[in-house]
């Protein structure tokens, strides 16, 4: 899935860096830019492809990350799927009312405002509903919350986490010492 999602981005990155070399370097510069791009996007892609968002948020809070930061991350992760589901509902409702959402691009463009407006208004209403729900549930109350479920943490997971942290520290130290280049 990650390879499929990154293929068009990787191809365009290579093409742009080959045709417009900012660093003056041709293929080597293009490959270096592609590796930086993959290094920035692949870990996050793998994280979200292999980890349930609810488990991630629960574990972050169990490890002491503030509830506001956990909420912001959770809201950001859930925003896109909620907006997609709302858009599908609006499209189906508009089709039931006779709006032409298929056909030529001019017809679809004409039907864009009746589709976008309910999605935007629904998103704003949802923000208000979520704010009221947080107030009712005492989101801002002082003190630690009681977690309902703690995720298991095996020796292998702890070893992998420490190894990745060590590799990150070594990489940063090598970068600071000038061993790996700019």
Secondary structure, 3 states (H helix, E strand, C coil): CHHHHHHHHHHHHHHHHHHCCCCCCHHHHHHHHHHHHHHHHHHHHHHHHHCCHHHHHHHHHHCCCCHHHHHHHHHHHHHHHHHHHHHHHHHHHHHHCCCCCCCCHHHHHHCHHHHHHHHHHHHHHHHHHHHHHHHHCCCCCCCCCCCCCCCCCCHHHHHHHHHHHHHHHHHHHHHHHCCCCC
